[in-house]
Amino acid sequence: MRKLWLATLSIMILGLMTAVATTGSLAQKPAVAPAGQEQASMVSKDMPAKLQKAINKSLADPKHAEGTKKAMAKGVAKRGGDPGFLGIPGAPAAHYVWGLLWAIWVGWIFSTVGAFGGIMAGVGHITIFGLGDYASSYGKGNPVNKLLTDSIRVSNQWLVGLSALISSFNYYKMGRLVLPLGACLAVGGVAGSWLIPELTAGKVSLKAYIGYFGLLVFLLSVFLIYELTPRGQASKKEAKAAAAAFEKSTKEGDTKDKGVKVIRGSQGLMWLALACVVASGLWFNLYGKAMVVAYLLALAGMVLTFFMGTIRFTFFGVEFKFRAFIPMLGGLVIAAIASFLGVGGGFLFVPFLTSVAGLPMFLVAGTSALAVLVGMIVSIFSYMVGKGVVVSWGLIGAELIGIFIGSMIGPRTSKYIPERWLKIIFIILAFYVGLRYTTKGFLGYSIVPPF
């Protein structure tokens, strides 16, 4: 328990570091509004300086000035003139209690199946709290719209990041996290998240085909249903045997010292590869110069997985093995799909781990959480330190408490849920995501939240 509190404290220190790093912009003197009482009333000294600048910039631009005025006037007419999100008069004001309660659900579902944390966090921020519609009311390309959108995105990442940290720690202690596998997935995922868009120079955009991606998710769900049938289970003998042994031991209360044991594999190379790609991502996002250094670091991290050879481990007496470069390539492909389509692809880690790596669901959530955690650390630092994105720390603080609660409960309840039902929960949520992307692609809007 002491180590758990130390792990939780580390994420709080991360928050403090990013807060301190952005305090310089928040503590600046309020940006001076252009002449005119109407415009001055739209900017408050209580707002972050970066938001003040975005509002003033939009009001100074003839293309966005009218949209900004209408959005603020509409918000004040609907909700009154009290400061809302980020101190904007008339903006939605999310109640901290509701934020905490929703975050409990987000933490539980992510820590139970190892996916959908970002989607569920987005449902809360974008739809339930109304921040999505409010941001879009400023109009496409408006600096205020962009600032609010980035704030929502990073708020989602804080929730997922803390849940991934707590889940990884809990599952590791429970012997239900395959550390080398999660690390190799992270190597490909982190490297691909910036390397693929950079190498293609933004010329490859498949956003127009997002509807077909939704259909692909539907097909993936159907395939996962097939894997629940006797014929589909026939090719997953190891996973089925390990799951059965785990469920039996859980019922008998005898799970001690039967969890994941790595019996072959280079842990040193694994950590070195992970450090290289994390450094490459931070170099690219925070420094942005002498890019050859970032390229070499990413390449070194990926190449090192080829020298890790075959990883072998046991789980409840059943042996599994995989070549280290395969999950690295899997993470790279998933990152490429996500970047080309402009979607969050973290949920694709789960079918990769079950269908390609052949793991039982009892190992998937923790292993997926580790891969997600590494990506979230790089992304949060990049947005908040590199781009100075502002967030509502009061709301985030309340939600992180909820995330802690939900993420502590998830790993402890998931062991009592049969593997079949863990897969069914994932399939239901995958159908949900497929429906969202399909309707967004073919209809131009999603019929399910976040809209």
N, C-alpha and C positions, 0 to 999 in steps of 0.2 A: 504493500500500500504506500510505503514511503517513496518508492521509486515512481509510482503512478503520480503522486503529488509533485514530484520533481519534474516529471514529463509535462504535466499540466502547467507547472510554473514556467517551463521553457517556452510554451506557446504564448503565455502572458508576457514574457520578456520580449518575444518577437513582436507582439503588439506594441509594447512600450517603445521598442527600438524604432519601429516604423512611425509611431506617433511622434517621437522626438525628431525623427528625420524630416517629418512634414510640418513640424511645429513652426519652423522658420517661415513657411509661407502663410501659416494660419495667424502668426503673431505680427505679420506686417501691418503697417498702418493701412486702414481701409482705403481701397482704391477710390480716387476722387471721381465722382460721377460728373458727367457733362452737365452743362447748365440746363436748368429746367426743373421745376418742382416735381413734375410727374415722374421724370426719370429718377430723381434723387429718392423718391419714396419707394422705388423698387429695390433699392440697395440699402441694406442695414449693416451697421457696424458689427452686429453679432454674427454675420455671415462669414464663412471662410474667405480669405482674400482672393483665393483662386476663383470662387464662385462670383464674387463681386466683379472681377475682371471679365468673366464669361458673360455676365449680364450686360455690362457696359459695352463689351465688344459686339454683342448681338444688337444692342440698341443703336450702335454707331453704324451698323451695316444695313443699308436700305432693304436688302433681301430678307433680313430676319427681324428687323425692328418691330414691324407690325405684328408678326407672329408672337414675339416675346410679350408685347403689351397685351395682346388678346389672351394669351395663356395665363398671365398673372391676374388679369381682370376677371377671367372666368373662375380661377381658383379662389379669389377673394369673394366673389359673388356666391360661390357654392359652399365655402367652408369658413368664411369670415377672414378678417385681416390678421389673425394671430400667426406668429411664425410656425411653420410646419417643418417638413424635412429639410435639414441643413439650414434652417432659419429663414426659409423663403416664405413670405406672407402668402397665405392661401394654399400652400402646398399640403399634401396629405401628411398627417401626423400619426405615425404608427404607435399604438399603445404598447409600452414595454412588456406588459403582462402577456398580451397576445403574441408578441414576438417571442417571448420565452416559451410559451406553450407550443407554438408552431415549431420552434427549434428542437424541442424534445422529440417530436415526430421525425424531423429531418435527421437528427442524430441516431434515432432508433432504426429507421429504415436503411440508412447508409451502413451502419455498423452491423446490420443483420444480413444484408445481401451483398454489400461491397459496391453499391452503385446507386445512382439516382439521387444522390445528395444535392448536386447542383440543380437538377430539375426541380426538386421539391423546395429548395431554398428560393429558387426563382418564382415558383408558384406563390410563395409567401410575399416576397418583396414586390413582384411585378403585378400580381393579380389581387391577392387578398388585401394588401396594404395600398394598392392603387398607384404605385410609383411608376409602373410602366406606361399607363395611359397619360399620366401627368407629364412624364418626360417627352413622350411623343407629341403632346399638344403644342410644344414649341416649334415643331416642324423639323423636317429632315435637314441635316447640315447645320442646324443652329448650335452655337457653342454651348448653350445651356443644356440642350438635349444631350449632347455628347458627354458633358460633365456628369449629368445625372445618370446616364447609361453606364458610364465607367464606374460610378459609385455603387450602383446596384450590382454590377458584375463582381467587383472586389468584395462587396458585402457577402455575396454568395460564396466566394472563395474562402473568406474567413471561416464561415460555418463549416464548409466541407473540409478545410484544412485541419481545424481542431478535431472534428469527428474522425478524420483519417489518423491523426496522431494518437488519440485515445484508443481507437479501434486497433491500430497496429500494436500498441503496447499491450493491450489486454489479450489479444489473440496470440502474441508472442509468448506471454506468460502462461497461457493455456496450452501451448504446444500446437496451435492451429494456424500458424503462419509459416509459409515456406520462404524464408528470407532470401535465398539466392534467386528464386524465381521472381519474386516481387521486385528485387533490385534490377534484374535483367530487363524486366518489362519497363521499369522506370528509365533505364538507360536509353532504350529506344524511344520511349514516349517523350522524354525531356529534350533529347537531341532533335527529334523530328518536329517538335512543336515550334521551334524557331528556324531550324535548318532547311526544312522543306519549303516554307514560304519565302525564305531568303534566296535560296537557289533558283526558285522559279520566278523571282522578282515580282511576285504578285500577278503574273500573267495567267496562271492557271486558277480559274475560279469556276467552281461547279455549283454555285449557289442556285443557279437556275434549275438544277437537277435535284434539289433537296426533296422534292416529292417522290422521286424514284428511290432516294435513300430511305424515305419512310416505308416504301413498299419493301425494300430490302430488309428493314427491321422486322416487318411483318413475316417475311419468309424465314428470317432467323428465329422468330418466335415459334413458327410452325416446326422448324427443325428441332428446336429444344423440346417441343411437345413429343415429337417422334422419339427423341432420346429417352422419354419416360416409358415408352412401350417396351415389351419384352425383347423385341428384335433390336431396338436401339440400345437397350441395356446390355445386350450380349457382347458388344464391343467395349464395354466399360467394366470389365470384370474386376480389375484392381480397385477402381473407385467404388464399385458396389460393395466389394468385400470390406474395404476400409470403413465405409459409411455404416455398414451393418455392425462391424465390431465396435465402432464409436457409440452408436445408439445403444447397443447392449451394455457397454461399460457405463454409459451415462445412467441408464436405468438402475444398474447395480451400485452406482456411486463409486466406481473404481476406474478413474481415468488418470490417476497419477503416473507420471513417467512413461506414458504410452503415446505422447504426442509426437510432433515432428522431430526427427533426429537426422541431421545431415551426416551421412557416412562417407561421402566423397564429394570433393569440390573445393576450389581455391577461394577461400573467404577474402584473402588479401587482395587478389585481383578484382574481386567483386566490388570491394569498397573503393579501390583505386578507379575503376571504371565509372562508378557512380559519382565520385568526386570530380572527375574530368568533365562529365556532361553537365553537372550542376554549375561548375565554374564556367563552362562555355555559354550556358544560358544567361548567367548573371553578367558575363562580359558583354554579350550581345545586347542585352536589354538596358544595362546600366552605363556601360562605357561607350559602346557603339563605334569605336575606332580600332584601327589595326585589326580588321576582322579576320585576318589570317590566323590570329591567335585563337579566336573562338572556333574557327573551322578545325584547326589542328586538335584542340581539346575535345571537340565532339567526335572527331574521327578516332582519336586515341581511345576514348571511352568505348566506342562501338567495337573497335578492333580487339580490345582486351577481352571482350566476351568470347571471342573465338578461341582464345588461349585458355579459357576456363574449363574447356573440355566438357565432359559429361558429369552432371550433378546427380547424385543418388541420395535418396532419403527414404525413411520409413515413417509410416503413420499407422499406429495400432497394429503393428506387425506386418503390414503390407508394404512392399517396396515399390517405389516409383523412381523414374529417372528421366532426364531430359538433357538435350544439348543446350548449353547456355546461350548460344547465339540465336536460337529459334525464338524464345520469348523477346529477345532484343529486337529482332526483325518484326515480330508481331507488334510490339509497341511502336516501332517506326511506321508501320503500315497504318495502324490505328490513328496515330498523330497526323499522318498525311491525309487520311480521309476527313478527319475533323477540321484540319486547316483549309482544305480545298472547299469543303461544304459550309464552313463557318458555323459548325455545331460543336457541342461538347461530346467527345467520343469516349469519355471515361467508362461509360456503362458497357462498352464493347470488351473491356478487360475480362468481364465475367464469362461470356460465352467462349472467349479464347481459352480461359483457364479450365473450363469444364470440357469443352469439345476438342481442343487441340492438345492442351497439356494433360487432359484426362483426370483432373482432380475431383474429389467429392466436394459438394457444396460446403461442407464443414470447414474446408481449407480455403475456399475461394474468397470469402469476405475479408479476412485479414490480409491475404496476399494482395488482393486488389487494392485494399486501403493503403498499403505501403507504397505501391506504384503511384497512386493518386497523391499521397502526401508529399512525395518529392516534387511532383509537378506543381502543387499548390504553393510550396515554399518559394520556388523560383518565381512563380507568377505574382504572388502577393508582394514580394520584394520589388519586382520589376515595375508593377503598377504604382505602388505607394512611394517608393524611394526614387525610382527612375522617372515616373511621370507625375508624381505628386498628386495622385488621385485622392480626393477627400471622401470621408465616410462619416456617418453619424455614430460617434463612439458610444453614445448612450444606448442607442438601439442595438449596436453590435455587442456591447457588454452584456445586455440582458439576454440576447440570443445565444451568446457563448455559454452562459450558465445553463440554458436549456439544452444546448448541444452536449455539454458535459454530462448532464443527467441521462439523456437519451443514449449517448454512446457508451455509458457505463452499463446501461440496462441491456442493450442489444446483444453483445457477446454472451451475456449470461442467460438470456432467454432463448437464443438461437440454438443452443445445444439440446434444448427440449423439443425443438421443431423438427419433425422427420425431414430427411434430405429431400424427399419427393415434394413436400410442401414448400421448402425453401426455393426449389426450382419453380414451382407454380407461382409463388409470389413474384419472382423475377419475371416470369413470362407475362403475368398480368401487367406489370409495370412496363415491360418492353412493348406490349400492345398499345399501351397508353402513349409511349414515346413515338411509336410508329404512326399512330393516328394523328398526333400533333404535327409531325413533319410532313406526312402525306397531305393533310388538308392545307397546311401552310404553303406547300409547294404547288399544289394544283388549284387551290381556291384563293390563294393570296393571303390567307389568315388561318389561324389555328382555331378549331372549334372546342379545344380543351385548354385549360390554363397550363402554363402562362401564355396568354394570347399574343 
